[in-house]
Amino acid sequence: MADNGNTALVIGASGGLGTALKAHLLSSGAFSQVLGLSRSVSEAGAPLLDVTDEANIAASAEWLKELCAAKPLRYLIVATGYLHQTGQGPERSLAQLDAAYLSQIFAINTIGPALLLKHFAPLLPRDGESKIVFISAKVGSIGDNALGGWYGYRASKAALNQIVKTASIELARRNKQTCCIALHPGTVATQLSDPFSKTGLNVREPAIAALEICQVIDRLRAQDNGRFVDYRGQALPW
C-alpha cells in the first residue's frame, strides 16, 4: 500500500496484541507515521501512558497534537485491557465479588477508554475518513451472556461498548466520515488470555489476529459507525 500521508496510533502498544497491531501497520507502508503509546513503552519524547491518570492522558494527547499537525490522525486503535489479578481469575460467583477489583477493572476497561476519547478524539480531522477502534470482548455482550460469571470483566466491557456507541453518535456530528466501533478480537495467544486458552477455542497468534483485525478496519466505512463486531467483521449482539 502507498503511504497515505496520515498517522496511525495504537494505544496499549506494549501488550501482545497491541505490539502486533503496531508492527502490522508499520509493515503495511500505508501510513507516514505509526505510533504507539503504553504504560511501559512509548515513542521518543512521549510520556508513558497510564489510562487511569487523566493528567497523563492529556499530556500524551498534547504530545501527539504536534506530531499530527502535518500528518493527520486517521487510525486510532485502543488495545488496553485488564482481566484478572495475578493468581486470581475472574469471579465465578457473587460470593467472589470484590470492591477493589471491580474499581480497578472499571478504571482500566471503561473509565480509561472514555478519557482517551475525551482527549484524543479532538485530534481527529473534521473531514475525510477517520477510524477509531476499541478492542472490546464478546463476553461484554449482554444479549450473548448464557454462562454467567466474570462479573467485573463482562460489566466493564459492556460499559465500554455503551461509551463507544454513544461517542460514535457525537463524533459523527463533528465529521460524518468518522467510524467508531467496538471490536472483539477473538482468543489471542497473549498473557491476558493464556489461562483461558482451553482446547476447542480458536486461539490465534498475535500477528494473525492483528492481520485479521486490520483487514476489518480497512473495510470500515461511515455506515459502520457505532457497530460492535468481531475479528471477521460480523455483527455481535449488544
C-alpha positions in Angstrom: 0.0 0.0 0.0 1.2 3.5 -0.7 2.0 6.0 2.1 -1.2 8.0 2.6 0.4 10.9 4.5 -1.5 10.1 7.6 -0.9 8.9 11.2 -2.0 5.7 12.9 -1.8 5.4 16.7 -2.0 2.2 18.8 -2.7 2.7 22.5 -1.7 -0.3 24.5 1.2 -0.9 22.2 3.3 -2.9 24.7 0.7 -5.7 25.1 0.8 -8.8 22.9 -2.0 -7.7 20.6 -1.0 -4.0 20.6 2.6 -4.8 19.7 1.4 -7.0 16.8 -1.1 -4.3 15.6 1.6 -1.7 15.5 4.0 -4.0 13.7 1.4 -4.8 11.1 0.6 -1.2 10.5 4.3 -0.4 10.1 4.8 -3.2 7.7 1.8 -2.2 5.6 3.6 1.0 4.5 0.2 2.7 4.4 1.0 5.5 6.9 3.5 8.3 7.1 3.9 7.5 10.8 2.7 4.7 13.0 3.0 5.5 16.7 2.5 3.5 19.9 1.7 4.5 23.5 1.5 2.4 26.6 2.3 2.3 30.3 5.7 0.7 29.8 6.9 1.6 26.3 6.3 4.8 24.3 7.7 6.8 21.4 10.8 9.0 22.0 9.7 12.1 23.8 6.3 10.8 24.7 5.1 10.3 28.3 4.3 6.8 29.4 0.5 6.5 29.1 -1.4 5.5 32.2 -5.1 5.3 31.3 -6.1 5.6 35.0 -4.4 9.1 35.2 -6.3 11.8 33.3 -3.5 14.4 33.5 -1.2 11.8 31.9 -3.7 11.1 29.2 -4.0 14.9 28.5 -0.2 15.2 28.3 0.0 12.3 25.9 -2.6 13.9 23.7 -0.7 17.2 23.7 2.4 15.4 22.6 0.5 13.7 19.7 -1.1 17.0 18.6 2.3 18.4 17.4 3.2 15.3 15.5 -0.2 15.2 13.7 -0.2 18.8 12.6 1.0 17.8 9.1 0.2 14.1 9.2 -3.5 13.8 10.3 -4.5 11.1 12.8 -6.7 8.7 10.8 -6.4 5.4 12.7 -6.8 5.2 16.5 -6.8 1.7 17.9 -7.2 1.3 21.7 -5.9 -2.1 22.7 -5.7 -1.7 26.5 -7.4 -4.1 28.9 -7.4 -5.8 32.2 -9.0 -9.2 33.0 -7.6 -10.7 36.2 -5.2 -10.3 39.0 -2.1 -12.5 39.2 -3.0 -15.8 40.7 -6.7 -15.0 40.8 -9.0 -15.5 37.9 -12.3 -13.7 37.1 -15.1 -14.1 39.5 -17.2 -17.3 39.1 -19.9 -16.4 41.7 -21.4 -13.4 43.6 -19.5 -14.6 46.7 -16.2 -13.7 44.9 -17.1 -10.1 44.1 -14.5 -7.7 45.4 -14.9 -3.9 45.5 -11.2 -3.2 44.9 -11.1 -5.5 41.9 -14.3 -4.0 40.4 -12.9 -0.5 40.8 -9.7 -1.4 39.1 -11.2 -3.3 36.2 -13.7 -0.4 35.5 -10.8 2.1 35.8 -8.8 0.4 33.1 -11.5 -1.1 30.8 -14.2 1.6 31.0 -13.1 4.9 32.5 -9.7 5.0 30.9 -11.1 4.5 27.3 -13.7 7.1 28.0 -11.0 9.6 29.0 -8.9 8.6 25.9 -11.9 9.6 23.8 -12.2 12.9 25.6 -8.6 13.9 24.9 -7.7 12.1 21.7 -10.9 12.4 19.6 -10.5 16.2 19.2 -7.2 15.4 17.3 -9.1 13.6 14.6 -9.7 15.7 11.4 -13.0 17.3 10.7 -13.2 15.9 7.2 -12.2 12.7 5.5 -12.3 9.2 6.8 -11.2 8.5 10.4 -11.4 5.2 12.2 -11.5 4.6 15.9 -11.4 1.0 17.2 -11.7 -0.1 20.7 -10.7 -3.7 21.5 -13.7 -5.0 23.4 -14.8 -8.5 24.2 -17.7 -10.8 23.2 -18.3 -11.5 26.9 -19.3 -7.9 27.2 -22.4 -8.7 25.2 -25.5 -8.7 27.4 -27.5 -10.5 24.7 -24.9 -13.2 24.3 -24.4 -14.0 28.0 -25.6 -17.6 28.6 -22.9 -18.8 31.0 -22.7 -16.1 33.7 -19.6 -15.5 35.8 -16.8 -13.0 35.1 -18.9 -10.2 36.6 -16.3 -7.4 36.5 -14.9 -8.1 33.1 -18.3 -8.6 31.5 -19.7 -5.4 33.1 -16.7 -3.3 32.3 -16.7 -4.3 28.7 -20.5 -3.8 28.4 -20.0 -0.3 29.8 -17.2 0.3 27.3 -19.5 -0.8 24.5 -22.1 1.8 25.6 -19.4 4.5 25.7 -18.2 3.6 22.2 -21.8 3.6 20.8 -22.6 6.9 22.5 -19.4 8.6 21.3 -19.9 7.4 17.8 -23.1 9.5 17.6 -21.4 12.6 18.8 -18.3 12.1 16.6 -20.4 11.7 13.5 -21.9 15.1 14.1 -18.3 16.5 14.0 -17.3 14.5 10.9 -19.8 12.4 9.0 -17.0 10.2 7.7 -15.8 9.1 11.2 -16.3 5.4 12.1 -16.0 4.5 15.8 -16.6 0.8 16.7 -16.0 -1.8 19.4 -14.3 -4.9 18.2 -14.0 -8.4 19.7 -10.5 -9.8 18.8 -11.3 -13.4 19.5 -8.9 -15.5 21.6 -5.4 -14.3 21.0 -2.3 -16.1 22.4 -1.3 -13.4 24.9 -0.6 -13.2 28.6 -4.1 -11.9 29.3 -5.9 -14.8 27.7 -3.3 -17.6 28.3 -5.1 -19.1 31.4 -8.3 -19.4 29.4 -7.0 -20.7 26.1 -8.5 -24.1 26.6 -8.9 -26.8 23.9 -11.7 -26.1 21.5 -11.2 -22.3 21.3 -9.8 -20.8 18.1 -6.6 -19.4 19.6 -4.6 -17.3 17.1 -1.1 -15.9 17.4 -1.0 -12.1 17.8 0.4 -11.5 14.3 -2.5 -13.4 12.7 -5.1 -11.7 14.9 -3.6 -8.3 14.0 -3.8 -9.0 10.3 -7.5 -10.1 10.7 -8.3 -7.0 12.8 -6.7 -4.6 10.4 -8.5 -6.2 7.4 -11.7 -5.4 9.2 -10.6 -1.9 10.0 -9.6 -1.3 6.4 -13.1 -2.3 5.2 -14.9 0.1 7.7 -16.9 2.9 6.2 -19.0 5.7 7.7 -22.1 3.4 7.6 -20.4 1.1 10.1 -20.1 3.8 12.7 -21.3 2.6 16.2 -21.2 -1.1 15.5 -20.0 -4.0 17.7 -18.2 -6.6 15.5 -15.8 -9.5 15.8 -12.4 -10.0 14.1 -14.2 -11.3 11.0 -16.4 -8.2 10.7 -19.5 -10.0 11.8 -22.0 -8.1 14.0 -22.3 -9.1 17.6 -25.4 -8.6 19.9 -25.2 -5.8 22.4 
